[in-house]
Amino acid sequence: MVELHNKYGGDEGKFNILAFPCNQFGGQEPGTEAEIKAFAAGFGVKFDMFSKVKVNGDDAHPLWKYLKSKQGGTLGNFIKWNFTKFLVNKEGIPVARYSPKTNCIPDIEKDIKKYLEI
């Protein structure tokens, strides 16, 4: 994701990565928001990191409810593990969903190029 951000993100606002920490998957994000951001910065993360949210269950954040409703999963409309990714077009419509194991380069990059018309 860092490489995609460095390659396609920037001041033009054409491509943005929005990260939402979540502690619903094996307790992988137990820290405070500041601790999580500091940890991510150690990996070169410079894209937007938002508040920790819930992505599954009745109290899932509305954004995640929307994303899942538009791009359901293989086994159901829930997030199975951290690092599930969604590609949203400039109209705000989720157009693709990627598993945590999907390679950002080249798999997600080819879709980004299509929507950026590169």
MIPA-411966 format. One line per 2 residues: their letters; for each residue y, z, x of N, C-alpha, C. Coordinates in Angstrom, 3 decimals. Layout:
BEGIN
a) Y Z X Y Z X Y Z X; ...
END
This chain:
BEGIN
mv) -1.191 0.000 0.826 0.000 0.000 0.000 1.254 0.000 0.869; 1.184 0.714 1.982 2.334 0.751 2.891 2.648 -0.658 3.392
el) 1.604 -1.394 3.750 1.817 -2.755 4.244 2.417 -3.650 3.164; 1.936 -3.523 1.934 2.502 -4.314 0.839 3.966 -3.965 0.620
hn) 4.268 -2.673 0.654 5.662 -2.250 0.478 6.541 -2.820 1.595; 6.053 -2.723 2.822 6.834 -3.218 3.952 7.038 -4.729 3.874
ky) 6.062 -5.432 3.352 6.110 -6.888 3.301 6.917 -7.425 2.120; 6.765 -6.790 0.944 7.366 -7.344 -0.280 8.411 -6.446 -0.938
gg) 8.460 -5.201 -0.584 9.429 -4.284 -1.173 10.774 -4.438 -0.508; 11.709 -3.675 -0.963 13.012 -3.740 -0.320 14.152 -3.669 -1.299
de) 15.295 -4.011 -0.792 16.538 -3.871 -1.551 16.663 -4.855 -2.705; 15.905 -5.941 -2.673 16.053 -6.968 -3.695 15.523 -6.520 -5.051
gk) 14.658 -5.510 -5.078 14.123 -5.012 -6.335 13.086 -5.899 -6.975; 12.548 -6.853 -6.231 11.536 -7.745 -6.786 10.178 -7.073 -6.886
fn) 9.870 -6.191 -5.951 8.570 -5.546 -5.913 8.756 -4.086 -5.513; 8.230 -3.201 -6.325 8.332 -1.780 -6.039 6.976 -1.127 -6.239
il) 6.673 -0.184 -5.385 5.473 0.629 -5.537 5.923 1.989 -6.023; 5.290 2.461 -7.083 5.580 3.774 -7.641 4.312 4.609 -7.538
af) 4.381 5.712 -6.849 3.208 6.562 -6.647 3.349 7.848 -7.456; 2.253 8.230 -8.108 2.228 9.426 -8.938 1.064 10.303 -8.490
pc) 1.321 11.342 -7.706 0.232 12.231 -7.306 -0.425 12.871 -8.523; -1.715 13.133 -8.395 -2.482 13.737 -9.484 -3.564 14.619 -8.873
nq) -3.761 15.780 -9.437 -4.752 16.719 -8.905 -5.993 16.795 -9.793; -6.244 15.778 -10.602 -7.375 15.795 -11.523 -8.667 15.276 -10.898
fg) -8.658 14.913 -9.636 -9.816 14.295 -9.010 -10.253 15.095 -7.787; -11.105 16.047 -8.012 -11.635 16.841 -6.912 -10.595 17.681 -6.202
gq) -9.485 17.970 -6.854 -8.450 18.807 -6.252 -7.819 18.193 -5.015; -7.683 16.866 -4.975 -7.152 16.178 -3.793 -5.649 16.357 -3.590
ep) -4.940 16.765 -4.608 -3.482 16.920 -4.492 -3.056 18.324 -4.919; -3.539 19.359 -4.218 -3.232 20.724 -4.664 -1.839 21.210 -4.282
gt) -1.172 20.544 -3.363 0.095 21.025 -2.842 1.260 20.844 -3.792; 2.387 21.325 -3.326 3.631 21.123 -4.061 4.071 19.674 -3.887
ea) 5.026 19.255 -4.669 5.530 17.891 -4.541 6.090 17.638 -3.146; 6.804 18.614 -2.601 7.363 18.468 -1.250 6.251 18.335 -0.220
ei) 5.197 19.107 -0.356 4.068 19.031 0.580 3.365 17.678 0.482; 3.193 17.189 -0.724 2.539 15.896 -0.924 3.380 14.776 -0.314
ka) 4.688 14.815 -0.539 5.566 13.788 0.029 5.559 13.843 1.554; 5.558 15.030 2.117 5.524 15.175 3.578 4.207 14.635 4.137
fa) 3.100 14.924 3.465 1.799 14.418 3.885 1.788 12.887 3.851; 2.270 12.301 2.769 2.293 10.843 2.620 3.210 10.204 3.660
ag) 4.309 10.853 3.974 5.238 10.319 4.972 4.562 10.173 6.326; 3.593 11.038 6.604 2.840 10.948 7.847 2.030 9.662 7.966
fg) 1.816 8.996 6.841 1.105 7.718 6.829 2.063 6.535 6.684; 3.361 6.803 6.816 4.351 5.739 6.739 4.787 5.385 5.334
vk) 4.475 6.235 4.360 4.853 5.961 2.975 6.365 6.112 2.817; 6.996 5.023 2.377 8.437 5.036 2.128 8.756 4.601 0.711
fd) 7.711 4.282 -0.071 7.951 3.892 -1.458 8.128 5.134 -2.311; 8.511 4.933 -3.560 8.854 6.030 -4.452 7.645 6.893 -4.799
mf) 7.786 8.191 -4.579 6.772 9.181 -4.953 7.374 10.035 -6.063; 6.700 10.064 -7.194 7.180 10.805 -8.350 6.501 12.156 -8.460
sk) 6.864 12.898 -9.472 6.267 14.202 -9.718 4.779 14.063 -9.990; 4.062 15.118 -9.687 2.633 15.163 -9.955 2.418 15.100 -11.462
vk) 1.465 14.265 -11.893 1.205 14.080 -13.321 -0.293 14.201 -13.596; -0.597 14.274 -14.872 -1.977 14.153 -15.321 -2.135 12.738 -15.851
vn) -3.256 12.112 -15.511 -3.475 10.730 -15.918 -4.576 10.602 -16.969; -5.326 11.655 -17.171 -6.408 11.673 -18.155 -6.244 12.864 -19.089
gd) -6.879 12.766 -20.241 -6.872 13.869 -21.191 -5.714 13.792 -22.174; -5.706 14.747 -23.087 -4.679 14.777 -24.133 -3.270 14.944 -23.578
da) -3.153 15.642 -22.444 -1.827 15.872 -21.869 -1.503 14.896 -20.735; -2.165 13.733 -20.729 -1.829 12.692 -19.747 -0.390 12.244 -19.969
hp) 0.262 11.895 -18.884 1.637 11.411 -18.950 1.679 10.131 -19.805; 2.727 9.959 -20.625 2.821 8.770 -21.486 2.726 7.438 -20.734
lw) 3.259 7.384 -19.519 3.150 6.152 -18.741 1.691 5.789 -18.513; 0.892 6.773 -18.180 -0.521 6.516 -17.900 -1.292 6.185 -19.168
ky) -0.902 6.768 -20.264 -1.528 6.403 -21.543 -1.248 4.930 -21.840; -0.010 4.512 -21.596 0.379 3.123 -21.821 -0.388 2.177 -20.895
lk) -0.398 2.479 -19.601 -1.091 1.620 -18.642 -2.559 1.447 -19.015; -3.208 2.552 -19.350 -4.631 2.500 -19.699 -4.863 1.737 -20.997
sk) -3.923 1.827 -21.932 -4.097 1.110 -23.200 -3.987 -0.398 -23.014; -3.218 -0.824 -22.035 -3.017 -2.255 -21.791 -4.031 -2.842 -20.818
qg) -4.544 -2.013 -19.914 -5.519 -2.461 -18.919 -6.638 -1.422 -18.857; -7.561 -1.520 -19.801 -8.662 -0.563 -19.874 -9.611 -0.692 -18.697
gt) -10.381 0.354 -18.494 -11.345 0.368 -17.410 -12.691 -0.191 -17.834; -13.554 -0.380 -16.871 -14.880 -0.932 -17.122 -15.723 -0.031 -18.009
lg) -15.691 1.258 -17.742 -16.517 2.203 -18.489 -15.743 2.979 -19.541; -14.473 2.671 -19.695 -13.639 3.368 -20.669 -12.195 3.381 -20.216
nf) -11.313 3.764 -21.133 -9.887 3.780 -20.830 -9.468 5.094 -20.188; -10.055 5.396 -19.058 -9.659 6.576 -18.306 -9.612 6.204 -16.833
ik) -8.913 7.011 -16.068 -8.834 6.796 -14.627 -10.025 7.536 -14.020; -10.823 6.799 -13.261 -12.047 7.375 -12.725 -11.827 8.118 -11.411
wn) -10.811 7.721 -10.639 -10.578 8.366 -9.354 -9.169 8.053 -8.880; -8.661 8.909 -7.991 -7.341 8.681 -7.392 -7.251 7.282 -6.791
ft) -6.051 6.795 -6.706 -5.713 5.516 -6.099 -6.093 4.316 -6.960; -6.310 4.534 -8.256 -6.380 3.407 -9.183 -4.974 2.823 -9.224
kf) -4.887 1.505 -9.210 -3.586 0.845 -9.144 -3.418 -0.113 -10.323; -2.179 -0.262 -10.762 -1.831 -1.215 -11.811 -0.730 -2.124 -11.289
lv) -0.804 -3.388 -11.658 0.278 -4.329 -11.370 0.996 -4.579 -12.685; 2.310 -4.369 -12.674 3.134 -4.509 -13.871 4.141 -5.615 -13.605
nk) 4.261 -6.557 -14.543 5.194 -7.665 -14.333 6.633 -7.221 -14.590; 7.561 -8.130 -14.399 8.980 -7.773 -14.516 9.398 -7.438 -15.942
eg) 8.563 -7.777 -16.922 8.836 -7.402 -18.313 8.258 -6.024 -18.660; 7.605 -5.393 -17.703 7.036 -4.068 -17.933 5.639 -4.089 -18.536
ip) 4.991 -5.235 -18.503 3.651 -5.373 -19.060 2.617 -5.242 -17.939; 1.671 -4.321 -18.059 0.600 -4.232 -17.061 -0.265 -5.493 -17.120
va) -0.380 -6.188 -15.993 -1.106 -7.459 -15.953 -2.414 -7.377 -15.180; -2.631 -6.296 -14.446 -3.870 -6.146 -13.695 -4.107 -4.664 -13.390
ry) -5.381 -4.348 -13.232 -5.792 -2.992 -12.864 -6.780 -3.124 -11.710; -6.644 -2.260 -10.723 -7.473 -2.321 -9.526 -8.137 -0.973 -9.271
sp) -9.371 -1.036 -8.846 -10.099 0.185 -8.521 -9.581 0.767 -7.206; -9.887 2.035 -6.951 -9.478 2.625 -5.681 -10.050 1.888 -4.460
kt) -11.144 1.174 -4.657 -11.788 0.478 -3.537 -11.253 -0.940 -3.316; -10.405 -1.429 -4.206 -9.856 -2.778 -4.051 -8.989 -2.833 -2.802
nc) -9.195 -3.861 -1.989 -8.385 -4.058 -0.790 -7.007 -4.576 -1.183; -5.989 -3.877 -0.714 -4.621 -4.300 -1.027 -4.337 -5.676 -0.452
ip) -4.784 -5.882 0.784 -4.626 -7.172 1.448 -6.035 -7.683 1.689; -6.455 -8.755 1.130 -5.690 -9.783 0.433 -5.753 -9.688 -1.083
di) -6.606 -8.826 -1.653 -6.910 -8.883 -3.087 -5.703 -8.651 -3.993; -4.989 -7.583 -3.772 -3.818 -7.313 -4.618 -2.652 -8.210 -4.205
ek) -2.552 -8.478 -2.922 -1.455 -9.313 -2.419 -1.425 -10.682 -3.095; -2.586 -11.298 -3.334 -2.594 -12.628 -3.953 -1.989 -12.582 -5.353
di) -2.230 -11.491 -6.085 -1.650 -11.358 -7.415 -0.140 -11.098 -7.334; 0.260 -10.298 -6.388 1.690 -10.033 -6.193 2.430 -11.335 -5.921
kk) 1.867 -12.145 -5.037 2.497 -13.431 -4.710 2.637 -14.306 -5.951; 1.625 -14.274 -6.807 1.674 -15.084 -8.022 2.847 -14.649 -8.907
yl) 3.036 -13.340 -9.062 4.106 -12.861 -9.934 5.475 -12.932 -9.283; 5.515 -12.933 -7.957 6.785 -13.104 -7.265 7.098 -14.582 -7.035
ei) 6.128 -15.434 -7.419 6.251 -16.877 -7.258 6.516 -17.270 -5.819; 5.678 -16.712 -4.936 5.776 -17.007 -3.492 4.722 -18.047 -3.150
END
